[in-house]
Amino acid sequence: MLISLLVKNKVGFVDGSITKPKGIDSELVDSWVRNNNMFILWILNYVSKEISASIIFIECAHEI
């Protein structure tokens, strides 16, 4: 999974270095939300159903 994240330049969503932008730049916030949700979906598809049931409501990928 780490290789996949490195290739897609998404490791920052795991280690927390890419955080949700603060402010009113809605385009930047929308982009972050879209990428964060995509990453959470990747994790949910990667783990077992039992584990996914416990993490489905987490809002930030780095919290998983």
MONOR-V966471 format. One record per backbone hydrogen bond with DSSP energy under -0.5 kcal/mol. NH is the residue of the N-H (numbers start at 1). CO is the residue of the C=O. If there is no record, write none. Layout:
NH_CO / NH_CO
This chain:
5_1 / 6_2 / 7_3 / 8_4 / 9_6 / 10_5 / 11_5 / 13_10 / 14_10 / 14_11 / 15_11 / 16_12 / 18_12 / 19_17 / 26_24 / 29_25 / 30_26 / 31_27 / 32_28 / 33_29 / 34_30 / 35_31 / 36_32 / 37_33 / 38_34 / 39_35 / 40_36 / 41_37 / 42_38 / 43_39 / 44_40 / 45_41 / 46_42 / 46_43 / 47_43 / 52_48 / 53_49 / 54_50 / 54_51 / 55_51 / 55_52 / 56_52 / 58_55 / 63_60 / 64_61
